[in-house]
Amino acid sequence: MALVVQKFGGTSVGSIDRIRNVARRCLEAQRKGNDVVVIVSAMSGETNRLLGLAHEVTEVPDAREMDAIAATGEQVSAALTAMAIQHEGGKARSLLGHQVKILTDGAFTKARIKAIEGSKIFSTLHDGHIAVVAGFQGVDEKGDITTLGRGGSDTTAVAVAAAIGADACEIYTDVDGVYTTDPGVCPSARKISRISYEEMLELASLGAKVLQIRSVEIAMKYGVPVHVRTSFNDSEGTWVTREDKALEDVVVAGIAHDKGEARVSLVGFDDKLGAMAELFGHIADKNISVDMIVQTADTESPGRADVTFTLPKTDLARAKPEIEAIAKSLGARETRYDSEVVKVSIVGLGMRSHAGIAAKMFRLLAGEGIPIQAISTSEIKVSVLVPAKYTELAVRALHDGFGLG
């Protein structure tokens, strides 16, 4: 007998017929002798509808009340899924975040899990029930409902699997696995049968939308085997697991792209000691993450420099006042903003032991006439910033150039 966590996303529970399909899948797993814990997202489109109502009431809704509203979407899905399992002849009980209990910090709309109390789940399983847990939500130490941010049900699933010692965590979604790149951009993309936690973590952080990044972090930390697959057929998906020799032999495992970044440039600022600490310290105080950073000396004005960095487009409006104030204090000649950029990245464990991968990437892009605006690297990835109009061309050139088709 195995202990299995199954997570079903919004499209998988997007209608009553699909919820019934989920119920049959859960019962099939239980009839094979498994204890089954199910994590469900809100029905597709429901979270956006609920948040839209909040914004109709007020332009800037209170974060605590936003979480109270958003969490109801998963509550509905959990109850409907439990009912569907009962209708199919099984036994099920729905559980909300505060009932499990999933304890989080108090950062409303993007809370982080601190601990999970598994006794309620175990008692539910002991009674022969399938435990249907509402994803995306938890409760802080004050008893307030919190949510985990977009894609948070993935995080709930993997965290619950780690907390109860599950043998596997199956993430059911609308795609049948992890692909070498986005099939919508590159038709020759192929499904990957196995990928390491590290590679998946990089791909998730670089724009791949299959798994939420925090769920991969938790899986890697606690060694939870994750199986990404579709709920619409029985085909094998992609296993996200520990690295081994076979995975290390693959130089580049996948190509990711992220259109969600904006470029900011401060031109001709006073390059005094501590200038960068001042600039990025103020941005960090606003809880805004920056990514690529390139600083160059201003050849026309000794003692002055230019700096370019990227941050999420969604944070640009909030960051602008801080950036403008700091630019003024540093005497910058000009501040430039560009939202028409895309970050394109190659990822692979094999890059650790193979030389010349970055050079090959740059040659492939140059061969297509694609200008590179910024570069960042890690041990297993190389990312470049290019104009957004070259997105498809860049992805396809790299995908074909590294033989991933």
C-alpha positions in Angstrom: 0.0 0.0 0.0 1.2 3.5 -0.9 0.4 6.9 0.4 -0.3 9.1 -2.6 -1.1 12.8 -2.9 -2.9 13.9 -6.1 -3.3 17.5 -7.0 -5.9 18.7 -9.6 -5.6 22.2 -11.1 -8.3 24.6 -12.1 -8.9 23.2 -15.6 -9.1 19.6 -14.2 -12.0 20.7 -11.9 -13.3 23.4 -14.3 -16.8 21.8 -14.6 -19.0 19.3 -12.9 -18.2 16.7 -15.5 -14.5 17.2 -15.0 -15.0 17.0 -11.2 -16.7 13.7 -11.7 -13.7 12.6 -13.8 -11.4 13.6 -10.9 -13.6 11.6 -8.5 -13.2 8.5 -10.6 -9.4 8.9 -10.8 -9.2 9.2 -7.0 -11.3 6.2 -6.5 -9.3 4.2 -9.0 -6.1 5.0 -7.0 -7.8 4.0 -3.8 -9.1 0.7 -5.2 -5.5 -0.2 -6.1 -4.8 -0.3 -2.3 -3.5 3.3 -1.9 -4.3 5.8 0.7 -5.3 8.9 -1.3 -5.1 12.6 -0.4 -6.4 15.0 -3.0 -5.5 18.7 -3.3 -7.8 20.8 -5.5 -7.5 24.3 -7.0 -10.5 26.6 -7.6 -12.5 25.9 -10.7 -10.8 27.6 -13.7 -11.6 31.3 -13.8 -13.1 31.4 -10.3 -10.2 33.1 -8.5 -10.1 35.9 -11.1 -13.9 36.3 -10.8 -13.7 36.6 -7.0 -10.8 39.1 -7.1 -12.6 41.1 -9.7 -15.5 41.5 -7.4 -13.2 42.8 -4.7 -11.8 45.4 -7.2 -15.3 46.5 -8.0 -15.9 47.3 -4.4 -12.6 49.2 -4.0 -9.7 50.1 -6.1 -7.1 48.9 -3.6 -8.7 46.0 -1.6 -7.4 45.1 1.9 -5.0 42.2 1.5 -6.5 40.3 4.5 -10.0 40.4 3.0 -8.7 39.5 -0.4 -7.4 36.3 1.0 -10.7 35.6 2.8 -12.5 36.0 -0.6 -10.0 34.1 -2.7 -9.9 31.1 -0.4 -13.6 30.4 -1.1 -12.8 29.1 -4.6 -10.9 26.1 -3.3 -13.5 25.5 -0.6 -16.2 25.1 -3.2 -13.9 22.7 -5.3 -13.1 20.6 -2.3 -16.7 20.1 -1.2 -17.9 19.4 -4.8 -15.1 16.9 -5.3 -15.9 15.1 -2.0 -19.6 15.0 -3.0 -18.6 13.6 -6.4 -16.5 10.8 -4.8 -19.5 10.0 -2.5 -21.8 9.9 -5.5 -19.5 7.4 -7.2 -19.8 5.1 -4.2 -16.7 6.1 -2.3 -16.1 7.9 1.0 -14.5 11.3 1.1 -14.2 14.3 3.5 -13.3 17.8 2.5 -10.8 19.7 4.6 -9.9 23.4 4.5 -6.5 24.9 5.3 -7.3 25.8 8.9 -8.7 22.3 9.5 -5.6 20.4 8.3 -3.9 22.7 9.7 -1.6 24.4 7.3 0.2 27.1 9.3 1.6 30.0 7.4 3.2 33.4 8.1 1.1 36.5 7.9 2.0 37.7 4.5 -1.4 38.0 2.9 -1.8 37.0 -0.8 1.7 35.4 -0.8 2.0 33.6 2.5 4.7 30.9 3.1 4.0 27.6 4.8 5.7 27.3 8.2 4.2 23.9 9.3 1.6 21.3 8.5 -0.3 19.3 11.2 -1.0 15.9 9.5 -3.2 14.3 12.2 -6.5 15.4 10.7 -5.5 13.9 7.3 -4.3 10.6 8.9 -7.6 10.3 10.9 -9.6 10.8 7.7 -7.6 8.1 5.9 -7.9 5.8 8.9 -11.7 6.0 8.6 -11.4 4.8 5.0 -12.1 8.2 3.5 -10.3 10.0 0.7 -9.1 13.3 2.2 -9.9 16.2 -0.2 -7.9 19.2 0.9 -8.5 22.8 -0.4 -5.2 24.0 -2.0 -3.8 27.5 -2.1 -4.8 28.4 1.5 -3.7 28.2 5.1 -4.1 30.1 8.4 -1.6 32.3 10.3 -0.9 32.3 14.0 -3.7 34.9 14.6 -6.2 32.6 13.0 -6.6 34.7 9.8 -7.1 32.9 6.4 -4.0 33.3 4.1 -3.3 32.3 0.5 0.0 31.2 -1.0 0.0 33.2 -4.2 -0.6 32.1 -7.8 0.0 28.4 -8.3 -0.2 27.9 -4.6 -2.1 24.6 -4.8 1.1 23.0 -6.2 2.9 24.2 -3.1 0.1 22.9 -0.9 0.3 19.5 -2.6 4.1 19.0 -2.3 4.2 20.4 1.2 1.4 18.1 2.3 3.2 15.1 0.6 6.4 16.0 2.5 4.5 16.5 5.8 2.7 13.1 5.7 5.6 11.2 4.2 3.8 10.4 0.9 5.4 8.0 -1.6 4.6 10.3 -4.5 2.9 13.5 -5.4 1.0 13.5 -8.7 0.4 17.0 -10.2 -2.5 16.7 -12.6 -2.7 19.6 -15.0 -3.9 20.6 -18.5 -0.5 19.5 -20.0 0.8 16.0 -20.1 4.2 16.7 -18.7 7.2 19.0 -18.8 8.4 19.8 -22.4 11.8 20.9 -23.7 10.2 24.3 -24.4 6.7 25.8 -24.8 5.0 23.7 -27.6 2.9 26.8 -28.5 6.1 28.6 -29.4 8.1 25.7 -30.8 6.1 22.9 -32.5 9.1 20.5 -32.3 9.1 20.6 -28.5 9.0 17.1 -26.9 8.0 15.8 -23.6 10.7 15.0 -21.1 10.3 11.7 -19.2 12.5 12.6 -16.2 14.1 15.9 -15.1 16.0 16.8 -12.0 14.8 19.1 -9.2 17.5 21.6 -10.0 16.6 21.8 -13.7 12.9 22.1 -12.9 13.6 24.7 -10.3 15.5 26.8 -12.9 12.9 26.3 -15.6 10.1 27.3 -13.2 12.0 30.4 -12.1 12.7 31.3 -15.7 9.2 31.3 -17.0 8.0 27.7 -17.4 4.5 27.6 -16.1 4.1 23.9 -15.4 5.0 23.9 -11.7 5.1 26.7 -9.1 8.6 27.4 -8.0 8.1 27.0 -4.3 6.6 23.6 -4.9 9.8 22.5 -6.6 11.9 23.9 -3.7 9.9 21.9 -1.2 10.1 18.7 -3.3 13.9 19.1 -3.6 14.4 19.8 0.1 12.4 16.8 1.3 13.0 14.5 -1.7 9.4 14.2 -2.7 9.0 12.4 -6.1 6.7 14.6 -8.3 4.8 13.2 -11.3 3.5 15.9 -13.6 0.7 14.5 -15.8 -2.6 15.3 -17.4 -6.0 14.5 -15.9 -7.5 14.0 -19.4 -5.8 10.6 -20.3 -3.7 7.9 -18.6 -0.4 8.6 -20.3 2.8 8.8 -18.3 3.9 12.3 -17.7 7.3 13.7 -16.4 8.9 12.6 -13.2 10.7 15.4 -11.3 13.3 13.6 -9.1 16.9 13.6 -7.8 19.7 13.9 -10.3 21.6 10.9 -11.6 24.3 10.1 -14.1 21.8 9.8 -17.0 20.4 13.2 -16.3 23.8 14.7 -16.0 24.7 13.4 -19.5 22.1 15.8 -21.0 23.8 19.1 -21.7 20.7 21.2 -22.2 17.4 19.9 -20.9 15.1 22.7 -21.9 14.5 26.3 -23.1 12.4 28.7 -21.1 11.2 32.2 -21.8 9.7 34.8 -19.6 7.8 37.9 -21.0 7.0 39.1 -17.5 10.1 41.2 -17.0 10.8 44.9 -17.6 14.2 46.6 -18.1 15.2 49.6 -16.1 18.3 51.7 -16.9 19.9 54.5 -14.9 22.3 56.4 -17.2 25.2 58.5 -16.0 24.7 58.3 -12.2 27.3 59.2 -9.6 29.2 56.0 -9.0 30.0 56.7 -5.4 30.7 54.1 -2.8 27.5 52.4 -1.8 25.4 53.7 -4.7 24.3 50.2 -5.7 23.5 49.3 -2.1 21.3 52.4 -1.9 19.5 51.7 -5.2 18.8 48.0 -4.7 18.2 48.4 -0.9 15.3 50.8 -1.5 13.8 48.4 -4.1 14.2 45.5 -1.7 12.4 47.5 1.0 9.4 47.4 -1.3 9.7 43.6 -1.4 10.5 43.8 -5.1 12.9 41.3 -6.6 15.4 42.3 -9.3 17.0 39.8 -11.6 19.7 40.6 -14.2 22.0 43.4 -13.3 24.6 44.9 -15.6 26.8 47.9 -14.6 29.2 49.7 -16.9 31.5 52.7 -16.5 30.4 55.9 -18.4 33.4 56.4 -20.7 32.4 60.0 -21.4 32.2 61.0 -17.7 34.8 59.6 -15.3 33.3 58.7 -11.9 29.9 58.1 -13.4 28.3 54.8 -14.5 25.3 53.2 -16.2 23.3 50.3 -14.6 20.6 48.1 -16.2 18.5 45.6 -14.3 15.2 43.7 -14.7 12.3 43.3 -12.4 8.7 41.9 -12.8 6.5 44.0 -15.0 3.8 43.7 -12.4 6.1 45.5 -9.9 7.2 48.3 -12.3 4.6 50.8 -11.4 5.2 50.3 -7.7 8.9 50.5 -8.1 9.0 53.7 -10.3 8.7 56.3 -7.6 11.6 54.7 -5.6 13.7 54.4 -8.8 13.0 58.0 -9.8 13.9 59.3 -6.3 17.1 57.3 -6.1 18.1 58.3 -9.7 17.6 61.9 -8.7 19.7 61.5 -5.5 22.5 59.9 -7.5 22.4 62.6 -10.1 21.5 60.3 -13.0 21.2 62.0 -16.4 18.3 59.8 -17.5 16.1 56.9 -16.4 14.8 54.5 -19.1 12.1 51.8 -18.9 11.4 49.1 -21.4 8.6 46.5 -21.0 9.0 45.1 -24.5 11.7 42.6 -23.5 11.9 38.8 -23.0 14.3 36.7 -21.0 15.3 33.5 -22.8 17.2 30.8 -21.0 18.9 27.4 -21.5 18.9 24.9 -18.6 20.8 21.7 -18.1 22.8 19.8 -15.5 25.3 18.8 -18.2 26.4 22.5 -18.5 28.5 22.0 -15.4 30.9 19.7 -17.2 30.7 20.9 -20.8 32.6 24.0 -22.0 31.4 26.4 -24.6 27.7 26.2 -24.0 27.2 29.9 -23.5 29.4 30.7 -26.6 27.2 28.4 -28.7 24.1 30.0 -27.4 25.4 33.5 -28.3 26.4 32.2 -31.8 23.0 30.8 -32.4 21.3 34.1 -31.5 23.8 36.1 -33.5 23.2 33.9 -36.5 19.5 35.0 -36.4 20.4 38.7 -36.0 19.0 38.8 -32.4 20.7 41.4 -30.2 21.5 40.6 -26.6 20.8 43.3 -24.0 21.9 41.5 -20.8 23.2 38.2 -19.6 23.1 36.2 -16.4 24.4 32.8 -15.6 24.4 30.1 -12.9 26.0 26.7 -12.7 23.2 25.1 -14.9 21.7 27.9 -16.8 22.4 30.9 -19.1 19.8 33.6 -19.6 19.8 36.5 -22.0 17.5 39.5 -22.4 16.4 40.2 -25.9 13.7 42.4 -27.5 10.3 40.8 -27.2 9.7 40.8 -30.9 12.4 38.1 -31.2 10.8 35.7 -28.7 9.7 32.9 -31.0 12.8 33.1 -33.2 15.1 33.0 -30.3 13.4 30.0 -28.6 13.2 28.0 -31.9 16.9 28.8 -32.8 18.1 27.6 -29.4 15.8 24.6 -29.3 16.9 23.4 -32.7 20.5 24.5 -32.3 20.9 22.3 -29.1 19.1 19.4 -30.8 16.1 19.2 -28.4 13.5 18.5 -31.1 
